[in-house]
Amino acid sequence: MARDAAATKKRLLEAAMAEFSEFGIAGARVERIAENARSNKAQIYHYFQSKDGLFDAVFNELCLDHVRESPIDASDLPEYAGKLFDSYEAHPEIPRLLAWYRLERTGLSDPLEVVVASLRGKEAAIAAAQAAGGIPTRYMAAELLTLIVHLVDLWGARTAEFAVVTEPTTPDRRRAVVVDSVKALLAQQ
């Protein structure tokens, strides 16, 4: 029975990730999630209590996976940014769910500790590299981390109109722009 429950929860989370990344929380429909998961609405409420609870579970899983898959290398921040970019390209649901989270959940729930701990660890790694002289100190570690993460998110945050203007840009070129921008941030003046 436990295996069936685990499999059902996994299917619900996968179907919910697709639904939420496309429609956000407000636009997502539990009926579609249940149908796509080959389950029913009662199971969603049994395991997750509400649609918001299901979104939070999806977002938490996404964050846990992303934290595991994107360790920082403070000695090579441009390539760290490139790897984050690659992750977003391979999993377009990541930037979409991040955008929905910012729009619909920020301030409504406590920050996810796994994400806060990961960010603090990355900030500490950058600060240590700065203290060792490997990274310029023009920006504080938290500022530099913020700039890097948002440069990576730059292409995913484009409006449809802006995407038309930048459409000829290939993923390889977009990655190069991100990596080169981080190199420019780190350039000594």
N, CA and C of each residue as an Amber inpcrd file, in Angstrom:
protein
   567
   0.8170000  -1.1950000   0.0000000   0.0000000   0.0000000   0.0000000
   0.8630000   1.2610000   0.0000000   1.9740000   1.2620000   0.7570000
   2.8280000   2.4420000   0.8320000   3.4190000   2.7670000  -0.5320000
   3.7580000   1.7350000  -1.2990000   4.3020000   1.9770000  -2.6430000
   3.2660000   2.6600000  -3.5200000   2.0200000   2.2330000  -3.4160000
   0.9660000   2.8650000  -4.2070000   0.7960000   4.3300000  -3.8150000
   0.8450000   4.6070000  -2.5130000   0.7100000   5.9810000  -2.0390000
   1.8700000   6.8240000  -2.5540000   3.0790000   6.2890000  -2.4840000
   4.2460000   7.0270000  -2.9590000   4.1540000   7.2710000  -4.4640000
   3.7070000   6.2770000  -5.1950000   3.5780000   6.4320000  -6.6490000
   2.4910000   7.4530000  -6.9880000   1.3980000   7.4200000  -6.2380000
   0.3210000   8.3850000  -6.4680000   0.8090000   9.8010000  -6.1800000
   1.4900000   9.9880000  -5.0720000   2.0170000  11.3110000  -4.7340000
   2.9920000  11.7920000  -5.7990000   3.8240000  10.8980000  -6.2810000
   4.8050000  11.2750000  -7.3150000   4.0870000  11.7070000  -8.5870000
   3.0820000  10.9570000  -9.0050000   2.3180000  11.3280000 -10.2070000
   1.6100000  12.6610000 -10.0150000   1.0470000  12.8760000  -8.8250000
   0.3700000  14.1420000  -8.5420000   1.3580000  15.3090000  -8.5970000
   2.5350000  15.1410000  -8.0170000   3.5420000  16.2000000  -8.0440000
   4.0030000  16.4990000  -9.4710000   4.1970000  15.4660000 -10.2610000
   4.6280000  15.6690000 -11.6510000   3.5460000  16.3700000 -12.4690000
   2.3200000  15.9240000 -12.3190000   1.2150000  16.5640000 -13.0500000
   1.0170000  17.9970000 -12.5630000   1.1620000  18.2190000 -11.2640000
   0.9980000  19.5590000 -10.7160000   2.1160000  20.4840000 -11.1940000
   3.3330000  19.9730000 -11.3060000   4.4250000  20.8120000 -11.7990000
   4.1080000  21.3170000 -13.2050000   3.6420000  20.4410000 -14.0610000
   3.2910000  20.8420000 -15.4300000   2.1410000  21.8470000 -15.4190000
   1.1390000  21.5880000 -14.6220000  -0.0370000  22.4660000 -14.5600000
   0.3300000  23.8420000 -13.9910000   1.0490000  23.8610000 -12.8750000
   1.4110000  25.1290000 -12.2570000   2.3840000  25.9260000 -13.1180000
   3.3120000  25.2470000 -13.7800000   4.2690000  25.9990000 -14.5950000
   3.5710000  26.6500000 -15.7830000   2.4840000  26.0490000 -16.2500000
   1.7590000  26.6290000 -17.3750000   0.7390000  27.6880000 -16.9510000
   0.0380000  27.4380000 -15.8480000  -1.1030000  28.2870000 -15.4910000
  -0.9520000  29.0700000 -14.1860000   0.0940000  28.8150000 -13.4060000
   0.2150000  29.4400000 -12.0930000  -0.7560000  28.7930000 -11.1180000
  -0.8150000  29.3370000  -9.9280000  -1.7030000  28.7530000  -8.9160000
  -3.1570000  29.0830000  -9.2250000  -3.4270000  30.3390000  -9.4870000
  -4.8110000  30.7540000  -9.7130000  -5.4160000  30.0760000 -10.9350000
  -4.6300000  29.8910000 -11.9750000  -5.1550000  29.3060000 -13.2040000
  -5.1340000  27.7850000 -13.2480000  -4.3880000  27.1800000 -12.3470000
  -4.3040000  25.7170000 -12.3180000  -5.6380000  25.1270000 -11.8740000
  -5.9490000  23.9720000 -12.3840000  -7.1920000  23.2880000 -12.0360000
  -6.8690000  21.9160000 -11.4410000  -7.3750000  21.6830000 -10.2250000
  -7.1080000  20.4020000  -9.5740000  -7.7050000  19.2490000 -10.3710000
  -8.7910000  19.5030000 -11.0950000  -9.3900000  18.4460000 -11.9200000
  -8.4030000  17.9720000 -12.9900000  -7.7290000  18.9250000 -13.6440000
  -6.7500000  18.5620000 -14.6810000  -5.5570000  17.8510000 -14.0620000
  -5.1070000  18.3450000 -12.9080000  -3.9760000  17.7020000 -12.2390000
  -4.3180000  16.2590000 -11.9090000  -5.4840000  16.0580000 -11.3020000
  -5.9050000  14.7040000 -10.9340000  -6.0210000  13.8160000 -12.1670000
  -6.6240000  14.3400000 -13.2140000  -6.7890000  13.5510000 -14.4450000
  -5.4330000  13.1950000 -15.0510000  -4.5290000  14.1710000 -15.1400000
  -3.2150000  13.9070000 -15.7270000  -2.3570000  12.9900000 -14.8620000
  -2.6480000  12.9420000 -13.5760000  -1.9220000  12.0580000 -12.6650000
  -2.5850000  10.6830000 -12.5440000  -3.6900000  10.4960000 -13.2580000
  -4.4660000   9.2520000 -13.1620000  -4.8710000   8.9970000 -11.7000000
  -5.3940000  10.0630000 -11.0950000  -5.8040000  10.0150000  -9.7030000
  -7.1440000  10.7400000  -9.5770000  -7.4140000  11.2920000  -8.4100000
  -8.6510000  12.0520000  -8.2280000  -8.4020000  13.2180000  -7.2730000
  -9.3490000  14.1500000  -7.2600000  -9.2060000  15.3550000  -6.4370000
  -9.0820000  15.0090000  -4.9560000  -9.7830000  13.9830000  -4.5270000
  -9.7380000  13.6160000  -3.1080000  -8.3110000  13.2790000  -2.6740000
  -7.5570000  12.6480000  -3.5620000  -6.1640000  12.3110000  -3.2230000
  -5.3180000  13.5730000  -3.0760000  -5.5650000  14.5670000  -3.9120000
  -4.8270000  15.8390000  -3.7990000  -5.0680000  16.4460000  -2.4190000
  -6.3300000  16.5020000  -2.0130000  -6.6470000  17.1010000  -0.7230000
  -6.1790000  16.2250000   0.4380000  -6.1710000  14.9100000   0.2410000
  -5.6780000  13.9940000   1.2720000  -4.1870000  14.2130000   1.5200000
  -3.3960000  14.2780000   0.4480000  -1.9460000  14.3910000   0.5870000
  -1.4590000  15.8210000   0.8170000  -2.1560000  16.8060000   0.2480000
  -1.6160000  18.1700000   0.2370000  -2.5470000  19.2120000   0.8690000
  -3.7230000  18.8430000   1.2980000  -4.7090000  19.6750000   1.9910000
  -5.3830000  20.7390000   1.1100000  -4.6730000  21.3040000   0.1410000
  -5.2500000  22.3560000  -0.6870000  -4.4310000  22.5120000  -1.9660000
  -4.9450000  23.3110000  -2.8820000  -4.1870000  23.6000000  -4.1020000
  -2.9170000  24.3550000  -3.7480000  -2.9980000  25.2980000  -2.8060000
  -1.8030000  26.0100000  -2.3590000  -0.7950000  25.0520000  -1.7330000
  -1.2820000  24.1150000  -0.9490000  -0.4020000  23.1140000  -0.3480000
   0.2810000  22.2630000  -1.3970000  -0.4480000  21.9440000  -2.4570000
   0.1410000  21.1770000  -3.5590000   1.2060000  22.0080000  -4.2610000
   0.9160000  23.2940000  -4.5130000   1.9250000  24.1500000  -5.1390000
   3.1740000  24.2250000  -4.2570000   2.9750000  24.4110000  -2.9550000
   4.1160000  24.4990000  -2.0460000   4.9430000  23.2060000  -2.0760000
   4.2760000  22.0640000  -2.1600000   4.9960000  20.7900000  -2.2380000
   5.7850000  20.6940000  -3.5410000   5.1830000  21.1230000  -4.6420000
   5.8700000  21.1200000  -5.9340000   7.0770000  22.0480000  -5.8740000
   6.8700000  23.2450000  -5.3570000   7.9530000  24.2260000  -5.2970000
   9.0700000  23.7400000  -4.3830000   8.7150000  23.1240000  -3.2590000
   9.7130000  22.5870000  -2.3460000  10.5440000  21.5090000  -3.0310000
   9.8910000  20.5910000  -3.7410000  10.6220000  19.5430000  -4.4700000
  11.5450000  20.1420000  -5.5220000  11.0310000  21.1220000  -6.2420000
  11.8310000  21.7950000  -7.2590000  13.0710000  22.4110000  -6.6220000
  12.8920000  23.0850000  -5.5040000  14.0120000  23.7180000  -4.8190000
  15.0230000  22.6940000  -4.3130000  14.5360000  21.6070000  -3.7230000
  15.4520000  20.5670000  -3.2460000  16.2750000  20.0020000  -4.3900000
  15.6280000  19.7060000  -5.5040000  16.3400000  19.1790000  -6.6710000
  17.3420000  20.1950000  -7.1960000  16.9110000  21.4390000  -7.3020000
  17.7660000  22.4880000  -7.8660000  18.9730000  22.7570000  -6.9710000
  18.7880000  22.7530000  -5.6640000  19.8910000  22.9680000  -4.7270000
  20.9150000  21.8480000  -4.8670000  20.4400000  20.6010000  -4.9930000
  21.3530000  19.4640000  -5.1550000  22.1100000  19.5290000  -6.4750000
  21.4300000  19.9660000  -7.5170000  22.0100000  19.9460000  -8.8570000
  22.8380000  21.1780000  -9.1870000  22.8520000  22.1950000  -8.3510000
  23.5600000  23.4240000  -8.7060000  24.4630000  23.9200000  -7.5830000
  25.4570000  23.1020000  -7.2030000  26.3900000  23.5870000  -6.1880000
  27.2440000  24.7180000  -6.7670000  27.6380000  25.6240000  -5.9170000
  28.4240000  26.7700000  -6.3790000  29.9060000  26.4150000  -6.4130000
  30.5820000  26.9600000  -7.3840000  32.0320000  26.9130000  -7.4520000
  32.4830000  28.3640000  -7.4520000  32.8080000  28.8750000  -6.2720000
  33.1520000  30.2920000  -6.1440000  34.4330000  30.6380000  -6.8820000
  35.2220000  29.6400000  -7.2350000  36.4500000  29.9180000  -7.9840000
  36.1730000  30.1160000  -9.4700000  34.9520000  29.7710000  -9.9060000
  34.5940000  29.9460000 -11.3160000  33.1190000  30.3510000 -11.4140000
  32.8160000  31.5530000 -10.9740000  31.4310000  32.0300000 -10.9740000
  30.8360000  32.1620000 -12.3730000  31.6220000  32.5340000 -13.3930000
  31.0230000  32.5640000 -14.7300000  30.5080000  31.1790000 -15.1650000
  31.2670000  30.1390000 -14.8900000  30.8090000  28.7990000 -15.2780000
  29.6580000  28.3300000 -14.3900000  29.6540000  28.7420000 -13.1210000
  28.5120000  28.4590000 -12.2490000  27.2500000  29.0480000 -12.8730000
  27.3420000  30.2960000 -13.3290000  26.1980000  30.9400000 -13.9930000
  25.8180000  30.1710000 -15.2560000  26.8070000  29.7270000 -16.0030000
  26.5330000  28.9390000 -17.2100000  25.8090000  27.6440000 -16.8910000
  26.1910000  26.9900000 -15.8180000  25.5280000  25.7400000 -15.4280000
  24.0890000  25.9920000 -14.9690000  23.8820000  27.0930000 -14.2440000
  22.5110000  27.4530000 -13.8790000  21.6820000  27.7100000 -15.1320000
  22.2550000  28.4200000 -16.0890000  21.5700000  28.6850000 -17.3540000
  21.2120000  27.3630000 -18.0300000  22.1690000  26.4400000 -18.0830000
  21.9160000  25.1300000 -18.6960000  20.7600000  24.4130000 -18.0150000
  20.7140000  24.5080000 -16.6910000  19.6390000  23.8780000 -15.9330000
  18.2900000  24.4750000 -16.3030000  18.2280000  25.7990000 -16.4280000
  16.9850000  26.4610000 -16.8130000  16.5800000  26.0940000 -18.2310000
  17.5430000  25.9660000 -19.1200000  17.2450000  25.5770000 -20.5080000
  16.7130000  24.1440000 -20.5700000  17.3290000  23.2580000 -19.7860000
  16.9140000  21.8510000 -19.7840000  15.5750000  21.6530000 -19.0820000
  15.2510000  22.5360000 -18.1670000  14.0190000  22.4270000 -17.3770000
  13.2900000  23.7670000 -17.3800000  12.6070000  24.1040000 -18.4690000
  11.9530000  25.4150000 -18.5520000  10.8710000  25.6280000 -17.4950000
  10.4450000  24.5570000 -16.8480000   9.4590000  24.7240000 -15.7780000
  10.0640000  25.4370000 -14.5700000  11.3820000  25.3830000 -14.4150000
  12.0180000  26.0310000 -13.2590000  11.7880000  27.5450000 -13.2820000
  12.2200000  28.2490000 -14.3350000  11.9860000  29.7030000 -14.3110000
  10.5020000  30.0720000 -14.3030000   9.6630000  29.2510000 -14.9260000
   8.2300000  29.5530000 -14.9210000   7.6580000  29.4260000 -13.5080000
   8.0090000  28.3500000 -12.8030000   7.5150000  28.1800000 -11.4310000
   8.0820000  29.2550000 -10.5050000   9.3290000  29.6430000 -10.7210000
   9.9000000  30.7330000  -9.9280000   9.1090000  32.0210000 -10.1400000
   8.7460000  32.2850000 -11.3840000   7.9640000  33.4980000 -11.6720000
   6.5960000  33.4340000 -10.9960000   5.9140000  32.2890000 -11.1000000
   4.6040000  32.1540000 -10.4410000   4.7450000  32.2840000  -8.9300000
   5.8060000  31.6990000  -8.3880000   6.0290000  31.7890000  -6.9460000
   6.1790000  33.2500000  -6.5320000   6.9990000  34.0060000  -7.2730000
   7.1810000  35.4260000  -6.9520000   5.8590000  36.1780000  -7.0380000
   5.0400000  35.8450000  -8.0200000   3.7750000  36.5500000  -8.2120000
   2.7040000  36.1570000  -7.2020000   2.6380000  34.8640000  -6.8850000
   1.4740000  34.3800000  -6.1420000   1.7440000  33.8880000  -4.7230000
   2.9990000  33.6600000  -4.3600000   3.2460000  33.1020000  -3.0300000
   4.1590000  33.9480000  -2.1570000   4.9410000  34.8490000  -2.7370000
   5.8610000  35.6490000  -1.9340000   5.0910000  36.4100000  -0.8680000
   5.5460000  36.2760000   0.3550000   4.9100000  36.9540000   1.4770000
   3.7430000  36.1940000   2.0730000   3.3070000  35.1220000   1.4290000
   2.1600000  34.3690000   1.9400000   2.5730000  33.1590000   2.7630000
   3.8280000  32.7720000   2.6400000   4.3070000  31.6310000   3.4170000
   5.7310000  31.9240000   3.8620000   6.1880000  31.1770000   4.8380000
   7.5530000  31.3540000   5.3210000   8.5320000  30.9380000   4.2270000
   9.6920000  31.6010000   4.1740000  10.7060000  31.1970000   3.1930000
  11.1070000  29.7410000   3.4170000  11.3940000  29.0520000   2.3270000
  11.8230000  27.6590000   2.4230000  13.2330000  27.6050000   2.9880000
  13.3880000  26.9450000   4.1110000  14.6880000  26.9010000   4.7890000
  15.7770000  26.2880000   3.9250000  15.4360000  25.2860000   3.1130000
  16.4520000  24.6690000   2.2700000  17.0130000  25.6840000   1.2860000
  16.1830000  26.5760000   0.7970000  16.6400000  27.5990000  -0.1390000
  17.4510000  28.6570000   0.6010000  16.9730000  29.0890000   1.7520000
  17.7040000  30.0790000   2.5390000  19.0810000  29.5270000   2.9020000
  19.1390000  28.2860000   3.3590000  20.4240000  27.6790000   3.7280000
  21.3490000  27.5810000   2.5160000  20.8030000  27.2090000   1.3760000
  21.6030000  27.1190000   0.1620000  22.1590000  28.4890000  -0.2300000
  21.3070000  29.5040000  -0.1840000  21.7550000  30.8510000  -0.5380000
  22.8080000  31.3610000   0.4450000  22.6030000  31.0870000   1.7240000
  23.6070000  31.5160000   2.7050000  24.9340000  30.7990000   2.4680000
  24.8790000  29.5230000   2.1070000  26.1000000  28.7780000   1.8000000
  26.8090000  29.3370000   0.5750000  26.0420000  29.7100000  -0.4430000
  26.6230000  30.2920000  -1.6500000  27.2130000  31.6680000  -1.3410000
  26.5070000  32.4430000  -0.5510000  27.0170000  33.7480000  -0.1560000
  28.3300000  33.5890000   0.6190000  28.3760000  32.6240000   1.5240000
  29.5860000  32.3800000   2.3160000  30.7430000  31.9390000   1.4230000
  30.4610000  31.1090000   0.4220000  31.5170000  30.6580000  -0.4960000
  32.0860000  31.8360000  -1.2850000  31.2070000  32.7240000  -1.7220000
  31.6670000  33.9120000  -2.4530000  32.4680000  34.8200000  -1.5180000
  31.9730000  35.0270000  -0.3090000  32.6760000  35.8710000   0.6610000
  34.0530000  35.2940000   0.9820000  34.1530000  33.9860000   1.1220000
  35.4460000  33.3530000   1.3940000  36.3990000  33.5460000   0.2150000
  35.8770000  33.4140000  -1.0020000  36.7130000  33.6250000  -2.1880000
  37.1530000  35.0900000  -2.2680000  36.2900000  35.9970000  -1.8660000
  36.6600000  37.4110000  -1.8350000  37.7510000  37.6550000  -0.7900000
  37.5830000  37.0690000   0.3840000  38.5650000  37.2510000   1.4580000
  39.9280000  36.6820000   1.0670000  39.9110000  35.6290000   0.2620000
  41.1600000  35.0110000  -0.2020000  41.7670000  35.7530000  -1.3860000
  41.0520000  36.7690000  -1.8860000  41.5650000  37.5550000  -2.9970000
  41.2500000  37.0040000  -4.3710000  40.4390000  35.9710000  -4.4350000
  40.1140000  35.3590000  -5.7220000  38.9930000  36.0450000  -6.4840000
  38.2000000  36.8530000  -5.7800000  37.0690000  37.5490000  -6.3900000
  37.1200000  39.0050000  -5.9310000  36.8990000  39.9420000  -6.8260000
  36.8850000  41.3550000  -6.4220000  35.8060000  41.6310000  -5.3730000
  36.0360000  42.6570000  -4.5910000  35.1180000  43.0080000  -3.5080000
  34.2660000  44.2300000  -3.8370000  34.2230000  44.6150000  -5.1040000
  33.4220000  45.7730000  -5.5180000  31.9670000  45.5880000  -5.0880000
  31.4700000  44.3520000  -5.1720000  30.1150000  44.0230000  -4.7230000
  30.2260000  43.1180000  -3.5010000  29.3370000  43.3130000  -2.5440000
  29.2810000  42.3970000  -1.4090000  28.8730000  41.0200000  -1.9450000
  29.1820000  39.9840000  -1.2020000  28.9000000  38.6170000  -1.6470000
  27.4210000  38.4220000  -1.9810000  26.5440000  38.9280000  -1.1360000
  25.0990000  38.7710000  -1.3840000  24.6840000  39.5110000  -2.6510000
  25.2750000  40.6900000  -2.8780000  24.9590000  41.4450000  -4.0910000
  25.4260000  40.6940000  -5.3380000  26.6160000  40.1490000  -5.2690000
  27.1590000  39.4180000  -6.4100000  26.3170000  38.1760000  -6.7080000
  25.9310000  37.4550000  -5.6760000  25.0680000  36.2890000  -5.8650000
  23.7400000  36.7010000  -6.4900000  23.1670000  37.7950000  -6.0190000
  21.9020000  38.2940000  -6.5710000  22.0510000  38.6370000  -8.0490000
  23.1110000  39.3370000  -8.3870000  23.3450000  39.6990000  -9.7900000
  23.4830000  38.4580000 -10.6670000  24.2300000  37.4800000 -10.2020000
  24.4440000  36.2640000 -10.9910000  23.1260000  35.5270000 -11.2130000
  22.3850000  35.3080000 -10.1510000  21.1260000  34.5650000 -10.2660000
  20.1580000  35.2860000 -11.1990000  20.1080000  36.6030000 -11.1100000
  19.1680000  37.3360000 -11.9580000  19.6560000  37.4480000 -13.4030000
  20.9440000  37.4340000 -13.6100000  21.4410000  37.3640000 -14.9960000
  21.0410000  36.0430000 -15.6430000  21.1120000  34.9820000 -14.8660000
  20.7070000  33.6700000 -15.3850000  19.2280000  33.6750000 -15.7440000
  18.4200000  34.3370000 -14.9180000  16.9690000  34.3870000 -15.1210000
  16.5550000  35.3910000 -16.1980000  17.4980000  36.1740000 -16.6550000
  17.2300000  37.2420000 -17.6120000  16.4290000  36.7790000 -18.8200000
  16.8470000  35.7170000 -19.4630000  16.1920000  35.2870000 -20.7030000
  14.8150000  34.7020000 -20.4420000  14.6530000  34.0190000 -19.3270000
  13.3480000  33.4470000 -19.0060000  12.3250000  34.4860000 -18.5910000
  12.7930000  35.6590000 -18.1860000  11.8950000  36.7100000 -17.7070000
  11.4490000  37.6540000 -18.8210000  11.8230000  37.3400000 -20.0540000
  11.4470000  38.2280000 -21.1650000   9.9430000  38.2030000 -21.3940000
   9.4060000  39.3580000 -21.7570000   8.0130000  39.4080000 -22.1920000
   7.9350000  38.8380000 -23.6040000   6.7300000  38.5430000 -24.0600000
   6.5550000  38.0160000 -25.4190000   7.0910000  38.9950000 -26.4540000
   6.8770000  40.2840000 -26.2240000   7.3440000  41.2950000 -27.1740000
   8.8700000  41.3510000 -27.2130000   9.4800000  41.2780000 -26.0510000
  10.9370000  41.3020000 -25.9930000  11.5130000  40.0280000 -26.6070000
  10.8220000  38.9180000 -26.4370000  11.2760000  37.6600000 -27.0300000
  11.2950000  37.7550000 -28.5540000  10.3460000  38.4750000 -29.1370000
  10.3220000  38.6530000 -30.5930000  11.5910000  39.3690000 -31.0520000
  11.9690000  40.3980000 -30.3150000  13.1570000  41.1710000 -30.6790000
  14.4270000  40.3280000 -30.5260000  14.4760000  39.4940000 -29.4980000
  15.6860000  38.7040000 -29.2230000  15.6090000  37.2830000 -29.7730000
  14.5600000  36.9550000 -30.4960000  14.3310000  35.5880000 -30.9760000
  15.5050000  35.0020000 -31.7600000  16.1610000  35.7550000 -32.6060000
  17.2590000  35.1330000 -33.3550000  18.4140000  34.6570000 -32.4720000
  18.4290000  35.0630000 -31.2110000  19.4980000  34.6750000 -30.3050000
  19.3650000  33.1950000 -29.9470000  20.4050000  32.4300000 -30.1800000
  20.3920000  30.9880000 -29.9050000  20.6540000  30.7360000 -28.4170000
  20.2970000  29.5530000 -27.9380000  20.6240000  29.2240000 -26.5420000
  22.1230000  29.3290000 -26.2570000  22.9610000  28.9150000 -27.2060000
  24.4050000  29.0280000 -26.9880000  24.8230000  30.4830000 -26.8170000
  24.2520000  31.3580000 -27.6230000  24.5780000  32.7740000 -27.5200000
  24.0400000  33.3520000 -26.2180000  22.8270000  32.9690000 -25.8240000
  22.2630000  33.4630000 -24.5670000  23.1430000  33.0340000 -23.3900000
  23.6160000  31.7850000 -23.4380000  24.5150000  31.2940000 -22.3830000
  25.7970000  32.1120000 -22.3610000  26.3510000  32.3690000 -23.5450000
  27.5880000  33.1480000 -23.6300000  27.4000000  34.5500000 -23.0580000
  26.2450000  35.1520000 -23.3080000  25.9640000  36.4830000 -22.7680000
  25.9500000  36.4350000 -21.2410000  25.3250000  35.4080000 -20.6730000
  25.2800000  35.2720000 -19.2170000  26.6880000  35.0960000 -18.6650000
  27.4440000  34.1680000 -19.2310000  28.8010000  33.8920000 -18.7400000
  29.6830000  35.1280000 -18.8880000  29.6330000  35.7680000 -20.0460000
  30.4420000  36.9730000 -20.2660000  30.0340000  38.1100000 -19.3360000
  28.7510000  38.2280000 -19.0480000  28.2870000  39.2750000 -18.1280000
  28.8280000  39.0520000 -16.7230000  28.8570000  37.8030000 -16.2890000
  29.4240000  37.5090000 -14.9660000  30.9240000  37.8000000 -14.9730000
  31.6030000  37.4520000 -16.0570000  33.0320000  37.7940000 -16.1580000
  33.2270000  39.3010000 -16.0520000  32.3580000  40.0640000 -16.6810000
  32.4590000  41.5300000 -16.6240000  32.2190000  42.0350000 -15.1990000
  31.2870000  41.4190000 -14.4900000  31.0500000  41.8080000 -13.0900000
  32.2850000  41.5880000 -12.2250000  33.0470000  40.5660000 -12.5850000
  34.2130000  40.1910000 -11.7800000  35.4940000  40.9020000 -12.2200000
  35.4280000  41.6240000 -13.3290000  36.6210000  42.2980000 -13.8360000
  37.0850000  43.3590000 -12.8420000  38.3760000  43.3840000 -12.6340000
  38.9560000  44.4100000 -11.7380000  38.9040000  45.7600000 -12.4160000
  38.6860000  46.7830000 -11.6570000  38.7000000  48.1480000 -12.2120000
  39.8290000  48.9400000 -11.6320000
